[in-house]
Amino acid sequence: MHYHNVPQQSYAHPLTRISTLVSTEIETQTETSTVFLDASPAPTSVDTPPPLALNHELPLTSIISHAPGWTLFRNLYMSNGTLYILSSNRSFPEIRLMTSTGLPAQNTPENIAAREPTTQNMDFITPEQARDRWGAGEKHRVLSVEGNTASPPSNSIDSLTYNTIQLLFNDPSQFLRHYYHFVAELFLGTWAFWHGAFSTPSSNPTSAFGLTHPPPPPIHRAIFAHSNADGWRDDPGFNAYFLRAAFPSLTVEVQEDWADRIAVTTPAHPNKEKEKDRAWHFPLVLLADRSAAHRGAVCGSQTQRTASEAWEAMRRADQLMGHRVGGWWEPLRKAVWEFAGVPRGVVTGDSMPALAMPEKVVITYISRQGVSRRKLKGKDHEGLVAALEALVARKGDGWELVVLQAEKLTKDEQVRAAARTTILLGVHGNGLTHLVFMKPTRASAVIELFYPGGFAHDYHWTSRALGMDHYAVWDDKSYTYPDEPPVNYPEPGFQGNEIPVSGPAVARLIEEHVERKRTAV
């Protein structure tokens, strides 16, 4: 059937020693570094530090887990715009692997150097220095950034009460305003790291294929320190749609709010006798930084995807539950499905266990023929649709073709279409981001059409991170892992409107892929 336009110290915390191993090779003018953190079993219970009371000593900073560009802190401080690690020693990952200046990225030596962090971005402060600057006991001037206190469901980690749990995004609007970079990179990496950090390590092979796992603690606040209210919203509106669907109670702060927090901690009379400075205390915060992630070996040298550093760190530590089928992503996928009105039988997954063949193979072709750039040749588009129609007709009732133009559908309709999809097909572009809402099955795959010679890791890496195959197509040739092409953006063809494709070759690729999955043991 064929449808057109279908829609540690002061507070004991057993998470301090979650295992992480990060090996970093940096192709810049700075030195290569390798970071090793303590390794031990993950906890069965956790108590996050409470907000500071006036009679509390300032708790020391510790790191729960770290990968380049992704650092989960306990007891991080901010004063006058500087993030402070309160510690008597400096046994922490390199600061350049945790943060940056937050400037937009350009591939020039000058810009790369300008994004290297200074002590104005992050610094160490000793307990003695903190007492001198911020006071102590009943006279300290440090306020906790509190969130909503919440108790996770009973099947979560036992005896858990969380508050003040938040995300601090140091990325500029340069990438935040793109649907792919926001959802399939920033939040995909955030959730992989967050889910993994609060998961019990498991070497049981079956855990790699599960879709149901104890949920991590809730997140209460997202702070976009370098983006105003418009800077994290894409033009079609999918970023806000996703954020409100996946995190309906999330509080969002933006650059102006961060500036307010900086202003109230800035000394009013820096050259005069004055009261103690103020500081903000973040009891539990995940700091994400795009430039720092690109300094890691996985992102910087292999994938160019910031999320890959978070994903790989947790997978290597055996803490990324369901990593072969995207099971760790399932809570957010389900939340968006339910928001969009996906039928409950699909949401629960009762009728389609992970790695089973789908009851119906649904091919969804996202056509870009109605947009301004990056389109197929007109005759090739028509030939592709004709070849797919012929394939579906020959295969019968167990197959279906959906040809849609995303710009003509509501967001709910687009998500519902993605949730039914087995094979997602389209020219390289933002619409393929919908792969994050596809249901994982044995045959789930993404077929990405490129101008011959072109290739990017965006949807290739994301598909594989969610347990799906990915095929890059150059006209009548296809490539897949581990034999994918090198990254390349040949101009003007890559962004042009004369991208060739052989419809019969794509139809044959789909048929062979499904048959291979059907007969796989």
N, C-alpha and C positions, 0 to 999 in steps of 0.2 A: 504494500500500500504506500502511496506517495502523497505527502501533504506539503503544499507550499505555504510559507509564512505561518507555521504553527507556533502558535505561540510557545658566743665562745667564752665567751669569757664571763661577762657579767650575767648573761642569760644562757644557761646550758641549752644546747640545741643539737640533737643527734644528726641533723642533716649536714653538719659542717664537713663531713668527710665523704660525701657522695663521690663515687669514682669518676674521674675524668682524666683522659690523657689527650693532650693536644700537641701535635708536632707541627711546627710552623716553619715554612720556608718562604722567605719574602724576596721577591724580585724587585727590590728598590735599592736606593743608595744606602739604606741602613742595614744592620747586621741581621743575619738569620738567627731566630731564637727558638728554643724548644721549652715548653712549659709543662711541668709535671705537677699535678695536684695529688693530695693524699687519696688513697683508694680504700674503701671499706664497704661492707654491705649497707644498703639503704635502710632507713628506719622503718619500724612498724608503727610508730607514733611520733607526732611532732607537736611542739608548742612554739608558736612564733612569739617573739618578745612583745610584751605589752607596750602601749604608749608610755612615754616618759612621764613620771610624776616628779614633782619638785624635789622629793627626797631621794630620787634615784641618782646614782652615779651614771655617767654616760657609758653605755655599753660599747664594747669594742666592735669593730667591723670584722666580719668574716665572710668568706665566699662559700656558697653552697655548691655551685657548679660553674664551670667556665669553658668556653670555646672562643676562638677569635670572633669578636663582635657581639658576643652573648655572655653576659655575666650576671648571675643571680646573687645579689648581695643580701646579707643580713646586717642591719644597722649602718646604713650609708648616710652621710651628712652633706648638706649644702649650705654654704654661706657666701654671700656676695658673688654668686654665679659659679663658684668652684665646688666641685664634688670632692668631699674629703673622706679618706680612709682613716679611721681612728684606730691606730695600732702602735704598739711599742717597737714593732719591727716592720720590715718591708718584704716579708715572705709572701708576696702576691704575684700574679701574672704581670707581665709588662703592661704599663698603662696604655701604650700605643696599641695593644691588642684588646683593650677594653673600651677605649673612647677615642675621640678625635675633636677637632675644632668645630665639626658639624657644617663645614662649608660645602657648597655644591661641588660635585666632582668633575674634573676635566682631566684628560689624559695627557698632562704636560708635567715636566719636572717641577716647575714652579708651583703648580696647583697641588701636586702630590706632597711637596714639602709644606705647603700652607695648611694642609689638613692634618699634619702631625700635631698631637696634643702638646700643650705646655702646662706648666703648673697652674695656670689660670683656669684650665679645664678640669684637671683632677690633680690632687696632691695628697700627701700623707700628713697627718697631724698626730702628735703623741698625746697621751692622756694629760701630761703636764701642760702642753701647749693649749689643749682644748679647755682645760680649767682656767688658764690665764685669759683666753679669748672669750669664752662663753660662760664662765662661771662654774660653780659646783654646788652640790647639795640644794638647799632651798633657794639659792640665788642664781642658779643657771638659767640661761636664756635660750634654751633649745626646746622647740615645739615639735611634737610628732605629727606627721601627715597621716591622719587616720582615715580609714575606709569603713565600709559597713561590716560589722562583725557577723560572721555567718558560720554555721555548722554544716559541713558537707553531708551527703546522704550516708546512711548507716553502713553501706557497702564500701565506703571509702576508707582511708587510713583511720585507724581507731583513735579515739580520744583527741579529736582535732578541733581547735577553735582558731579561726584565722581572722585577723583584721589587718588593715593597712597594707594590703597586698596590691602592688601596682606595677605598671609598665612605664619605663622612661625611654622614649624613642629619641635618639639623637640624630635622626636622619633629616636631611633638608627636604623641602617641598619638591625639589627637582624630580624625585622618584615617587614620593607619596601620592602625587596626583594621578598616578597611573594605576588602573585596576589590577593589572598583573603584579606590579611591584608591591602594591599595598596588600593584596589578599594572598597571592600565591608565592610571595617572597617574604615580606615582613611578618604577616600573621601566620603563615605556614611555618616559618622558622620559630616564631614566638611560641606557637603551640607545641611544636616538636620538642623544644627545649623545656618548656614549662611542664608538659606531660612527662617527659623523661626524667626530669629532676625529682619528681615526686613519685616515681615508679620504683618498685623493688626489682633489682637486677635479676634477670632470669636467663639461663642458658637452655631452657627447655625449648626444643625446636617448635613445638606446637604454639608457643606464645607468639611466634612471628606471624601466625596466620589468624589470630583472634581479632574480632571486631568489638568485643565487650571487655572493658577493663575498668578498674576503680578510677573514678574521675580525679583529676588534680584539684587543688583548692581553687575557689573562685577568684577571679581578678576584679578588683574594684575600681581602678582608675588607670587611664592611659594619658600620659603627658607627652604632647608633641612639642618639645622644647624649641624646635627651629621651624615651626610651621604655624601660620595663623589659621583661623577657622576655615578659610577657603583652601588652604594649602594642602590639606590631606583629603580633600574631596575631588574625585574625578568628575569630568564634565557629564558623562552619562548618569552619574549618581550611584554607581554600584558599590563604591567604597562605603558610603554611609548606609546603604541597604544592608550590606554584609555585616557591618559593625553592629547595627541595631538588632539584626536578626540573630547573630551569634552571641552577642553580649547585651541583652536588653536592659540591664541595670548598670551598665558601665558609665562612669563619670569621665568626661573628656575635658582635659585642660590643653590649652594651646600656648603659643609663644607669648601672647600678652599676659596670660596667667603666670607663666614661668617668670616673666619680667617683674610681675607684682611680687612674687616670692623672693626674687633677687633684691628688689628695691627695699623691702622691709628688713633685710639683713645687711644692707650696705651702711657702713658707718656714716652718720650724719656730719660729724666733725672729725675727719680723719687726722687732723693735726692738733687736736685739742684733747685735754682730759675729758673722758666720757665714760658712760656706762659700758658694761661688757657688750660685745657684739652679739647678734642673734644668729641662730642657725636652725635649719630644718633637719629633722630626723626621719629617715625612711626605714621603718622596721624590716620590711621585706620588699625588695624591688628588683625587677629584671631590667638591666640596662642593655639596650640594643643599639649598635652603632654600625652603619653600613661601611664606612671607610675602614674601621678596625677589622671587620669581617673579611674585607678584600686583602688584608695583610696576612691572612691565613693561607695555608697551602691548598686546602680543598677549594675554597672560593677563588682565591687569587690565581691559582695555576691550573685548575681543572674545570670548574663549572661556571665561574663568574656569577654564581647565585649565592647571596648572603645566607639564605636558609640552609644551604648545604653544610655549613660549618656546624649549625645547631643539630641538624639531622644526623650527621656522621658522628659527632661526639657522643650522642645518646645511643646510637646504634652500636658503636664500638664498645660501649659500656654495658651492653645488653639491657638497656633501660628504655628502649623505644618499643613499647608493646605493639604487636601487630604490624611491624614495619614492612612485612611482605605484602600486605593488603591495605595499607593505610589505616589500620585500626586505631592508631593514636589520634588520627584526624576525625574519627567517626563522631565524637560529641559535637563538633562544630558543623560537620556535614548534616547531621540529623537536625540540629537546631535551625539551620537555614532551610532545610526541607520542610520542616513543620511550619515555619514562618510563611513559606511560599505555598503551602497547601498541597504538598506532595501526598498522594494517597497513603494511608497508614500502613497498608501491607508492604509498601516499598520502604517506608521509614523504619519499621521494626525489623525488616530483613528476615522475618520468619519463613518466607516462602523461597528464599534464595540464599543458602549458606555461602559463606566466603569460599571462593575458589570453585564453586559449582558453575556449570555452564548456565547461561541465562535461559529462561523459558522461551524468550523471543530475542533474536538478534536485531537490535535497533541501530541502524546507521543514521547518524545525524550529521548532515552536511551544513556547516555554517557558511553561507554564501556572502562574499564581500562585494558582489557585483553592483550593489546599490550605493556603495560608499565612494569616496573620492580617490583613493589610492590603494595600491597593493591588491590588484584584481587579476583574475585569470583572463586570458584571451577569450573574447566572446564565444567563439566557436568551440573552444576547449571546455568552457563551462557547460555549454549545451551538450557536448559529447560526454562529459563526466556524468551529468544527470541522466542522460539516456542509458549509459552503461550501468549505472547503479539501479535504475528502474528495471532493466533487463535482468540483472542479477537477482533482485528481490522477487520478480515475477517467476523466475525459474526455480527459486528456492521454496516458494510457497508461503503458507500461513505463518511459519516460524520465523519469518524475516519481515522487516519493515524499514522503509526509507522515509526520513523526515528532512526536507529541505527548508531551511529557515533563514530569514534575514533578521538578525538580532535587533537591529534598530527599529523594526516594526512591531516588536513584541514588548509586553510589559516585563518587568523584572521577574515577577512571579512566574510568568509563562516560560521565561528562559530557564529558570531553575528547574521547573517541572520537566521541561524537555531534557535537560542535562541528566536529571535523576533517572530517566528511562533509557538513557543512551548506553549502548555497548561499544560502538565504534564512533568516536568523534573525529570529524574530518573537516579540514579547512585550511585556507592560506594562513601563513604565519601572521598572527594578529591577536588583539586583546580578547576577541571572542573565545579563543581556545582556553582562556583562563577558566571557563566553565567546567573544565575537566575536574576541578576540585570538588564538584558536586555530583560527579558520576558515581554510580554504585559499583563497588569492586566485585568483579566476577572473574572467572578464569579467562574469559575472552575479551575483557575490557582493554581497549587500546585507543591511542591517539595517532591519527595520520596527518602529518603537517606538510603542506605543499609549499615548496620554496622555489624561487627563481633558481635555475640550475647554477650550482657553485655556491649558493648561499646556505648558511646554517647558523643557528643560535641555540644556546642551551636552555632558553627559557622554559619551553613546554616539554622538551626532551627530559631535562632533569626532573621537573615537577611530576611528569607522568610516572617515571620510575620510582620517585620517592613515595608515590601513592600506590605502588604495586601494579602499575599498568605498563604494557608495552608501548613503545613509541616508534613510529616509522617516519623518516624524512624522505620526501619524494621529490626527485628532480625529473620532471616530465614523465618518462616511462621507466625510470630507475628508482629503486628504494634502498634505504640504508637504515640499519637498526643497531642497537648496542650489542656487542662492543665495537662495531665497525661503523660508527657514525662519522660523518665528515668533520673536518676542522671548522672552527668558527670563522665565518666570513660573511661580509655584507657587500656583495658586488653591486656597484652603482653604475647606471641608474636603474638597472633591472630589479634589484631587490625591493625597492619601494615603488616600482612601476606598475602599470596596468596591462602588461603583456606577458604575464607569467604563463608558461606553457604547462599543460598536463595531459597525459594520455588517460582518458576515461577507462578504456578496457584494461590498462595496466593496473589502475587503482582498484577496479572491481576484482581483478584476479588476485591482487594482494590481499584484499579483504577475505575473499573466499578461502584462500590458502591459509591465512592466519586462523580463521575460525575452525577450519578442519583440523589444523595442527593442534589447536587447543582442545578440541573435542576428543581427539585420540590420545592426548598426553596422559601419562600415568601419574 
